[in-house]
């Protein structure tokens, strides 16, 4: 039982560590000039938008579902999607930044 609690709590804490990797040298195809000087401001704005639109209880359950429940059912149950990462990437892409990877 202690191992299950440890796994669940570590998965919930792993949700707090998302930091997208953004190409600050290149430009997106939708903008004529580089938007790298606005990256910090856009990260703060996108984080606020994501925080107001994501239910972190459901997001934490998605981690538990994908890493604990699915292996126990031999991966018959479909994988749940992580919305926080998707919303953050979409927000930054919409603001003209090229998201190239995730942490």
Secondary structure, 3 states (H helix, E strand, C coil): CHHHHHHHHHHHHHHHHCCEEEECCCCCCCCCCCCHHHHHHHHHHHHHHHHHHCCHHHHHHHHHHHHHHHHHCCCCCCCCCCHHHHHHHHHHHHCCCEEEEEC
